[in-house]
Structures are given as C-alpha cells and as structure tokens.
C-alpha cells in the first residue's frame, strides 16, 4: 500500500474526525478538541493518505519550550501492521527535534502492546503511571519519554 504523509491543516478536520472514530471508537476526541489541535500554533499534525486519497492515519505533536508531547497517533484498523504508525511517529520525532525539543513524552495504555513495542523501538522508556487516565474502558496510562537528538532534527519533515 503506497501512502503519502502531509501536514494536516484545519481543512483536514473532517478526515481526522473520521479517523478518530475508526481508530479510537471507545474514547474518541471531540470534534472541538481536534479543531483546536489543528489550529494551535504549538501543535503540528500529519495525515497519511492512500493512493486513492483515503485517509489512513494521522498523528500530532505539541511543543512547549524544549519539551514535546505526542498527542495522538491513529491508524485505520485495516492499515495497521504495515509500518504506517512508525512512519508517523518518526515524522513527529524529527519535527519535534527540529522545533527545538530535547525530549518527548507520551501516554499509552499498558494494554496496547503493539504501540509500546513501537515506542520502545524509538527509544521511549517508561517513567511512570497515571491512574485512571483513560476513560473507556478505565485504564491507567503508562508515561513514556525519549530523548531527541540532532540527528532526528537533521532529517526533519517540514
């Protein structure tokens, strides 16, 4: 499956709403939350589309000083396991490093072994837990952190 990644803009809101419903049906972000993220100067989002322009996945990061937070990564169920999540995460890491972040954080469900494996492969380590962080179903969050390098920034996606 050939895909292309591009920066997401407010005009991509409907595509992100659809992806959010498909990728996180148990606890999706609201339309308002997604719209605020897309228009925030501190946030940067990317969308992955297939050859037929079908939205396949998306990801976002927020920068605050020399720290960044992975806000979300979602891939359509039928497109999972093909490296799209890794490509999105790598794009976030490169851009965050280029934007001046020295470290990046994220929260993940401990039950999401596939995501944890991806994050660990990119240097993330567990730094703590947040009780009852996720709502539906209720589950704690595993807090993870990775250091960003100049090598990450050197290959940044604009």
C-alpha positions in Angstrom: 0.0 0.0 0.0 1.5 3.3 -1.1 0.9 6.2 1.2 1.9 9.8 1.4 2.3 11.9 4.5 1.4 15.6 4.5 1.0 18.2 7.1 -2.6 18.4 8.3 -4.5 21.7 8.2 -7.9 22.8 9.5 -9.3 21.8 6.1 -8.4 18.2 7.1 -10.7 18.3 10.2 -13.4 16.0 8.7 -10.8 13.4 7.7 -9.3 13.5 11.2 -12.8 13.2 12.8 -13.4 10.1 10.7 -10.0 8.6 11.6 -10.5 9.3 15.3 -13.9 7.5 15.3 -12.3 4.5 13.5 -9.1 4.3 15.5 -10.4 5.2 19.0 -14.1 4.2 19.0 -14.0 3.5 22.7 -12.8 7.0 23.7 -12.6 9.5 20.7 -11.6 13.1 21.0 -14.4 15.5 20.3 -14.6 17.5 17.1 -13.8 20.6 19.1 -10.7 19.1 20.6 -9.4 18.1 17.1 -10.2 21.5 15.7 -8.3 23.2 18.5 -5.3 21.0 18.0 -5.2 21.6 14.2 -5.3 25.4 14.8 -2.9 25.6 17.7 0.4 27.2 16.8 2.1 24.9 19.4 0.8 21.7 17.6 1.7 20.1 14.3 -0.3 17.3 12.8 0.3 15.0 9.8 -2.2 12.9 7.8 -1.4 9.7 5.8 -3.4 9.1 2.7 -3.6 6.1 0.4 -3.2 6.1 -3.4 -7.0 6.9 -3.7 -6.7 9.8 -1.2 -8.3 7.7 1.6 -7.2 8.9 5.0 -5.3 6.0 6.6 -3.8 7.5 9.7 -2.8 10.7 11.5 -0.5 11.9 14.3 0.1 15.0 16.2 2.7 16.6 18.5 2.7 19.6 20.7 5.8 21.7 21.6 6.4 23.6 24.8 9.8 25.0 25.2 12.4 22.3 24.9 9.8 19.5 25.5 7.3 17.9 23.2 4.3 15.6 23.7 2.9 13.1 21.3 -0.7 14.0 21.4 -2.0 11.1 19.3 -1.2 8.5 16.6 -4.0 6.6 15.0 -4.1 4.2 12.0 -7.2 2.7 10.4 -7.6 -0.9 11.6 -7.2 -2.3 8.1 -4.0 -0.4 7.5 -2.2 -1.5 10.7 0.9 -3.6 10.8 2.4 -2.1 7.6 4.7 0.5 9.1 2.4 3.5 8.9 2.4 4.1 12.6 6.2 4.0 12.6 6.4 6.5 9.7 4.0 8.9 11.5 6.0 8.6 14.8 9.3 9.1 13.0 7.9 12.3 11.4 6.8 13.6 14.8 10.2 12.9 16.3 12.0 14.6 13.5 9.8 17.7 13.6 9.9 18.0 17.4 13.7 17.8 17.4 13.9 20.4 14.6 11.5 22.7 16.5 13.9 22.7 19.4 12.6 19.9 21.7 15.2 17.9 23.6 12.8 15.3 24.9 9.4 14.0 24.0 6.7 12.4 26.2 3.6 10.3 25.6 0.9 8.4 27.4 -0.2 4.9 26.3 -2.5 2.2 27.5 -0.4 -0.6 29.1 -2.7 -3.0 27.3 -1.5 -1.6 23.9 1.5 -3.9 23.4 1.9 -3.1 19.7 2.2 0.7 20.4 4.5 0.1 23.4 6.8 -2.0 21.2 6.9 0.7 18.6 7.7 3.4 21.1 10.4 1.3 22.8 12.0 0.7 19.3 12.3 4.5 19.1 14.0 4.9 22.4 11.0 5.6 24.7 11.2 4.3 28.2 8.6 4.1 30.9 8.9 6.9 33.5 5.6 6.4 35.5 2.0 5.7 35.6 -1.2 7.8 35.7 -4.1 6.1 37.5 -7.5 6.2 35.7 -6.1 8.3 32.8 -8.1 6.6 30.1 -11.9 6.7 30.4 -13.5 4.0 28.3 -12.5 1.5 29.4 -10.9 3.0 32.5 -7.2 2.2 32.5 -4.1 3.8 33.8 -1.6 5.4 31.4 2.0 4.4 31.0 4.0 7.6 30.8 7.0 7.3 28.4 9.8 9.6 27.5 12.5 9.7 24.8 15.5 12.0 24.2 15.7 13.7 20.9 18.9 14.2 19.1 20.4 16.5 16.5 20.3 13.5 14.1 16.5 13.5 14.5 16.4 17.2 13.6 18.7 16.8 10.6 16.0 14.8 8.7 13.0 16.9 9.8 9.9 17.0 7.7 8.7 20.5 7.0 
